[in-house]
């Protein structure tokens, strides 16, 4: 009978088994500790305590970080775009147009500029600075037309036009308010008589004057001076008191050239100018003799017959050589009038007006 012999299993020595076990342990330690580097493997084998080291991230960790950074960047970009969209949306409708149209308002001198304001919740909000061109239209400092922009938040109740210094570090409105009007159905009719402007239309103003040259001595060039007095010797002007920022000014328009007689606020006192007068004292009332220092285009002494006498209302800051647009009293000297004869000033041209339209 045939029999199968059992396979013979070679017998290994204990030393070989220990070496085999050690090799397996090393392989397992390498697989388990691959992230710690060769030094960690050596430490595991030797049993020594590992040194304190900082290891670089593994490839998987770097990939995770890259993905996280990519996600964060994408989220950041998305959020920024969302913020931009919100910002754009928030600006939509933030401003409305304000069209300013004027009648009779005139160009200011280099030292002054107009500025528009709307009153919102009792506080002034600027609509921009402008001047008036040769056609009577408002033109912004940037050279744009008469349409300005106003912040849409709040409920504007009043429009005010002020006259400001050209160089003006103060962001608040100046005291010189020329026109104002309350907004009704998006429109404000602007007048000088509104309480937020001058507060009067000068309909009660009146005046008298005489020709004479008291600073040049009696009987000399008597038709070359004008004084706003009523004889025998009383104030010749009846004018309302002006609000802050405004003064009165007298003028003689000689051969088409306006020549000042001086500025004043009190018709019963001397004005601030005597640059053309003679060397003798004049009366303590507004007026001027035209004896010396004639401006270009005029000869002194002169004859004021047929000249035009004007009382204007001037912004204190304006340095224009011509009368401002607001002239409550005007009179042409009649031909043949003698000196020291009392003359009456008539009503001047219509006061400036304006319209402000929102929307």
C-alpha positions as CSV (number, residue, x, y, z in Angstrom):
1,X,0.0,0.0,0.0
2,X,1.2,3.2,-1.0
3,X,1.3,6.0,1.6
4,X,1.8,9.7,1.3
5,X,4.6,11.0,3.3
6,X,3.9,14.3,5.2
7,X,5.9,17.3,3.8
8,X,9.0,18.1,5.7
9,X,9.0,21.6,7.2
10,X,12.5,22.9,7.5
11,X,13.4,23.8,11.0
12,X,14.7,27.4,11.5
13,X,17.0,28.4,14.2
14,X,15.7,30.7,16.9
15,X,18.3,33.4,15.8
16,X,16.7,33.5,12.3
17,X,13.3,33.8,13.7
18,X,14.3,36.8,15.8
19,X,15.9,38.5,12.8
20,X,12.7,37.8,10.8
21,X,10.5,39.3,13.5
22,X,12.8,42.3,13.8
23,X,12.5,42.9,10.0
24,X,8.7,42.7,10.1
25,X,8.7,45.1,13.0
26,X,10.8,47.6,11.0
27,X,8.5,47.3,8.0
28,X,5.4,47.8,10.1
29,X,7.0,50.8,11.9
30,X,7.9,52.3,8.5
31,X,4.4,52.0,7.2
32,X,2.8,53.3,10.4
33,X,5.2,56.2,10.9
34,X,5.9,57.3,7.3
35,X,4.7,60.8,8.1
36,X,7.4,61.3,10.7
37,X,10.4,60.7,8.5
38,X,13.4,58.4,8.7
39,X,14.5,59.8,12.1
40,X,11.2,58.6,13.7
41,X,11.6,55.2,12.2
42,X,15.1,55.0,13.6
43,X,13.8,56.1,16.9
44,X,11.2,53.4,16.9
45,X,13.7,50.7,16.2
46,X,16.2,52.0,18.7
47,X,13.6,52.8,21.4
48,X,15.2,56.2,22.0
49,X,13.0,59.2,22.8
50,X,12.2,61.2,19.7
51,X,13.7,64.7,19.4
52,X,11.3,67.6,19.3
53,X,11.1,68.6,15.7
54,X,8.6,70.4,13.5
55,X,7.6,68.3,10.5
56,X,6.5,69.5,7.2
57,X,2.9,68.8,6.2
58,X,2.4,65.7,4.2
59,X,1.2,65.8,0.6
60,X,-2.4,65.0,1.7
61,X,-2.2,67.9,4.3
62,X,-0.9,70.3,1.7
63,X,-3.7,69.3,-0.7
64,X,-6.2,69.8,2.0
65,X,-4.7,73.2,2.8
66,X,-4.7,74.2,-0.9
67,X,-8.4,73.1,-1.2
68,X,-9.3,75.1,1.9
69,X,-7.4,78.1,0.6
70,X,-9.1,77.8,-2.7
71,X,-12.5,77.5,-1.0
72,X,-11.7,80.5,1.2
73,X,-10.6,82.5,-1.8
74,X,-13.7,81.6,-3.7
75,X,-15.9,82.4,-0.7
76,X,-14.0,85.7,-0.2
77,X,-14.4,86.6,-3.9
78,X,-18.1,85.7,-3.8
79,X,-18.6,87.7,-0.6
80,X,-16.7,90.7,-2.1
81,X,-18.9,90.5,-5.2
82,X,-21.9,90.3,-3.1
83,X,-20.7,93.3,-1.1
84,X,-20.1,95.2,-4.3
85,X,-23.5,94.3,-5.5
86,X,-25.0,95.5,-2.2
87,X,-22.9,98.7,-2.4
88,X,-24.1,99.3,-6.0
89,X,-27.7,98.6,-5.0
90,X,-27.4,100.9,-2.0
91,X,-26.3,103.8,-4.3
92,X,-29.1,103.3,-6.8
93,X,-31.6,106.1,-6.2
94,X,-29.4,107.9,-3.7
95,X,-29.5,111.1,-5.6
96,X,-32.2,113.1,-7.4
97,X,-31.7,115.9,-9.9
98,X,-32.2,119.5,-8.8
99,X,-32.7,122.0,-11.7
100,X,-32.1,125.6,-10.9
101,X,-33.4,128.4,-13.2
102,X,-33.1,132.1,-12.5
103,X,-34.4,135.4,-13.7
104,X,-32.4,138.6,-13.0
105,X,-29.5,136.9,-11.1
106,X,-26.2,138.2,-12.3
107,X,-22.5,137.1,-12.4
108,X,-20.6,137.7,-9.3
109,X,-17.0,139.0,-9.0
110,X,-14.0,136.8,-8.6
111,X,-14.2,136.8,-4.8
112,X,-17.7,135.3,-4.6
113,X,-19.7,132.3,-5.8
114,X,-23.3,131.1,-5.5
115,X,-24.1,127.9,-3.6
116,X,-27.4,126.0,-3.5
117,X,-28.7,124.2,-0.4
118,X,-31.6,122.0,0.5
119,X,-32.9,121.9,4.1
120,X,-33.4,118.3,5.3
121,X,-34.6,117.7,8.8
122,X,-33.7,121.3,9.7
123,X,-30.1,120.9,8.5
124,X,-28.6,122.4,5.3
125,X,-27.2,120.0,2.6
126,X,-25.2,121.6,-0.2
127,X,-26.3,121.0,-3.8
128,X,-23.1,122.6,-5.3
129,X,-21.5,125.9,-6.1
130,X,-22.1,127.9,-9.3
131,X,-22.0,131.2,-11.0
132,X,-24.2,132.8,-13.6
133,X,-23.0,133.0,-17.3
134,X,-23.6,135.8,-19.8
135,X,-27.0,134.3,-20.7
136,X,-28.2,134.3,-17.1
137,X,-27.9,130.5,-16.7
138,X,-26.4,128.7,-13.7
139,X,-23.1,127.0,-14.4
140,X,-21.4,124.8,-11.9
141,X,-17.8,125.3,-10.9
142,X,-17.0,122.2,-13.0
143,X,-18.6,123.9,-16.1
144,X,-21.7,121.8,-16.1
145,X,-25.2,123.1,-16.7
146,X,-28.0,124.1,-14.3
147,X,-28.9,120.6,-13.1
148,X,-27.3,119.5,-9.8
149,X,-27.7,116.4,-7.6
150,X,-29.2,116.1,-4.2
151,X,-29.0,113.2,-1.8
152,X,-32.3,111.4,-1.9
153,X,-32.4,110.3,1.7
154,X,-34.5,112.5,3.9
155,X,-37.3,114.9,3.0
156,X,-36.1,118.3,1.8
157,X,-38.4,121.1,2.7
158,X,-36.7,124.3,1.5
159,X,-34.2,125.5,-1.1
160,X,-31.8,128.3,-0.2
161,X,-29.3,130.1,-2.5
162,X,-26.4,131.7,-0.7
163,X,-23.4,133.8,-1.8
164,X,-20.1,132.3,-0.5
165,X,-16.5,133.4,-0.6
166,X,-14.7,131.7,-3.5
167,X,-12.0,130.5,-1.1
168,X,-14.1,129.2,1.7
169,X,-12.8,126.7,4.3
170,X,-16.1,126.8,6.2
171,X,-18.5,124.0,4.9
172,X,-21.5,125.7,6.5
173,X,-23.7,128.2,4.6
174,X,-22.6,131.8,4.7
175,X,-25.0,134.4,6.2
176,X,-25.6,136.0,2.8
177,X,-28.9,134.3,1.7
178,X,-30.1,135.8,-1.6
179,X,-33.1,133.5,-2.6
180,X,-35.1,130.9,-0.9
181,X,-38.4,129.0,-1.3
182,X,-40.4,126.1,0.3
183,X,-40.7,122.9,-1.7
184,X,-44.3,122.1,-2.8
185,X,-44.9,119.1,-5.0
186,X,-41.2,119.0,-5.9
187,X,-41.0,122.7,-6.9
188,X,-39.7,125.7,-4.9
189,X,-40.3,129.2,-6.1
190,X,-37.3,131.3,-5.0
191,X,-37.7,134.9,-3.9
192,X,-35.7,137.5,-1.9
193,X,-38.6,138.1,0.4
194,X,-38.6,134.5,1.9
195,X,-37.7,134.4,5.6
196,X,-34.6,132.3,4.8
197,X,-33.4,134.9,2.2
198,X,-33.4,138.7,2.8
199,X,-36.9,138.6,4.3
200,X,-38.0,141.7,2.4
201,X,-38.9,142.8,-1.2
202,X,-38.0,146.5,-0.6
203,X,-41.5,147.7,-1.8
204,X,-41.4,150.2,1.1
205,X,-38.0,151.6,0.2
206,X,-37.8,155.3,-0.8
207,X,-35.0,157.9,-1.3
208,X,-34.0,161.4,-2.1
209,X,-30.8,163.0,-3.1
210,X,-29.1,166.3,-4.2
211,X,-26.3,167.2,-6.5
212,X,-23.5,169.2,-4.8
213,X,-19.8,169.1,-4.0
214,X,-19.3,170.1,-0.3
215,X,-15.8,168.6,-0.2
216,X,-14.7,170.9,-3.0
217,X,-15.8,174.2,-1.5
218,X,-18.8,176.3,-2.2
219,X,-19.6,177.1,-5.8
220,X,-17.0,174.6,-7.3
221,X,-18.1,171.8,-9.7
222,X,-21.5,171.6,-7.9
223,X,-22.9,169.1,-10.5
224,X,-20.0,166.6,-9.9
225,X,-21.2,165.1,-6.6
226,X,-24.3,163.3,-5.3
227,X,-25.4,163.1,-1.6
228,X,-28.4,161.0,-0.3
229,X,-29.8,163.7,1.9
230,X,-33.1,165.6,2.2
231,X,-32.8,169.3,2.9
232,X,-32.5,171.2,5.0
233,X,-30.2,168.4,6.4
234,X,-31.9,165.0,7.0
235,X,-31.4,161.4,5.9
236,X,-32.5,161.0,2.3
237,X,-33.0,157.2,2.3
238,X,-35.7,155.1,3.9
239,X,-34.5,151.5,3.7
240,X,-35.2,148.3,5.6
241,X,-32.5,146.9,7.9
242,X,-30.5,144.3,6.1
243,X,-29.7,140.8,7.5
244,X,-26.1,139.8,8.1
245,X,-23.8,139.6,5.0
246,X,-25.5,142.4,3.1
247,X,-24.8,146.2,2.7
248,X,-26.2,149.0,0.7
249,X,-24.1,150.8,-1.9
250,X,-24.6,154.1,-3.8
251,X,-23.7,154.5,-7.5
252,X,-23.6,157.1,-10.2
253,X,-23.6,155.6,-13.7
254,X,-21.5,158.1,-15.7
255,X,-21.4,157.6,-19.5
256,X,-22.2,154.0,-18.9
257,X,-19.5,153.4,-16.3
258,X,-20.8,152.6,-12.7
259,X,-18.9,154.6,-10.1
260,X,-19.4,153.9,-6.4
261,X,-20.3,156.5,-3.9
262,X,-19.5,154.0,-1.0
263,X,-21.1,151.3,1.1
264,X,-23.2,151.7,4.2
265,X,-25.7,150.1,6.5
266,X,-27.1,153.2,8.2
267,X,-28.7,155.9,6.0
268,X,-28.2,158.4,8.8
269,X,-24.4,158.1,8.9
270,X,-21.4,158.5,6.5
271,X,-20.5,155.6,4.2
272,X,-17.2,153.8,4.0
273,X,-15.6,155.6,1.0
274,X,-14.3,159.1,0.1
275,X,-11.7,158.2,-2.4
276,X,-13.0,160.5,-5.1
277,X,-13.9,163.5,-2.9
278,X,-12.0,166.7,-2.3
279,X,-10.0,167.6,0.8
280,X,-12.8,169.4,2.7
281,X,-15.1,167.5,5.0
282,X,-18.5,166.2,3.7
283,X,-21.8,165.7,5.5
284,X,-22.3,162.6,7.7
285,X,-24.6,160.9,5.2
286,X,-23.9,158.5,2.3
287,X,-22.6,160.3,-0.9
288,X,-19.5,161.3,-2.8
289,X,-17.9,164.1,-4.7
290,X,-16.3,163.1,-8.0
291,X,-13.2,165.4,-8.0
292,X,-10.1,163.2,-7.9
293,X,-8.8,159.7,-8.9
294,X,-11.3,159.1,-11.8
295,X,-11.6,155.4,-12.8
296,X,-10.9,154.3,-16.4
297,X,-13.5,155.6,-18.8
298,X,-14.5,158.6,-16.8
299,X,-13.2,162.2,-16.3
300,X,-13.4,164.1,-13.0
301,X,-14.8,166.6,-12.3
302,X,-17.9,165.7,-14.3
303,X,-21.5,166.7,-14.8
304,X,-24.0,164.3,-13.4
305,X,-26.8,165.6,-15.5
306,X,-28.3,162.6,-17.4
307,X,-26.3,160.2,-15.2
308,X,-28.2,157.4,-13.4
309,X,-28.2,157.3,-9.6
310,X,-28.6,153.8,-8.0
311,X,-29.0,152.3,-4.6
312,X,-28.0,148.6,-4.7
313,X,-28.0,145.8,-2.1
314,X,-24.6,144.2,-2.2
315,X,-23.2,140.9,-0.8
316,X,-20.4,142.0,1.5
317,X,-18.1,139.4,0.0
318,X,-18.7,140.4,-3.7
319,X,-15.9,142.5,-5.3
320,X,-17.6,143.2,-8.6
321,X,-17.1,146.7,-10.0
322,X,-20.7,146.9,-11.0
323,X,-23.9,147.0,-8.9
324,X,-25.4,143.7,-7.8
325,X,-28.6,142.5,-9.4
326,X,-30.7,143.8,-6.5
327,X,-31.3,147.6,-7.1
328,X,-34.4,148.8,-5.1
329,X,-33.9,152.5,-6.0
330,X,-32.9,154.0,-9.3
331,X,-33.3,157.5,-10.9
332,X,-32.0,159.3,-13.9
333,X,-30.9,162.8,-13.2
334,X,-33.1,165.1,-15.3
335,X,-31.5,167.4,-17.8
336,X,-31.4,171.0,-16.5
337,X,-31.6,170.1,-12.8
338,X,-29.6,172.5,-10.7
339,X,-27.4,171.8,-7.7
340,X,-28.9,171.4,-4.3
341,X,-32.4,170.6,-5.7
342,X,-33.9,167.6,-4.0
343,X,-34.6,164.7,-6.4
344,X,-36.6,161.6,-5.8
345,X,-35.4,158.1,-6.4
346,X,-37.8,155.8,-8.2
347,X,-38.3,152.0,-7.9
348,X,-35.6,149.9,-9.4
349,X,-35.9,146.9,-11.7
350,X,-37.6,143.7,-10.5
351,X,-35.7,141.7,-8.0
352,X,-34.1,138.4,-9.0
353,X,-36.2,135.2,-8.7
354,X,-35.7,131.5,-9.4
355,X,-37.3,128.1,-9.6
356,X,-35.9,124.9,-8.1
357,X,-37.3,121.7,-9.5
358,X,-36.6,118.3,-7.8
359,X,-36.7,115.0,-9.7
